[in-house]
Amino acid sequence: MILTVSANDASATADSAMSGLAELQYKYSDDNEWKSVPWAGGANSAQVKIDRNGENGITFRVLDKAGNVSAENTVTVKIDKTE
């Protein structure tokens, strides 16, 4: 499964349009370590591959190039690999 986060869903600050988005950070609810995905220049979204079986809470945030951090958002993803 691919989780797609758009700039509209997780803008870092009002200033992010001027400085540009730098990276998407995410972590599973049972993990304290943030993982980073670079935000491609000019892209309107970033994608993260979610491949853990079962129900997973995923918290994400966005950093802009000025160092601002967005509010954290959490989604629940259920993956069934039993087939």
Summary of the structure (lengths in Angstrom):
residues: 83
radius of gyration: 13.3
end to end distance: 14.8
largest distance: 46.4
contacts: 214
relative contact order: 0.32
helix: 5%
strand: 49%
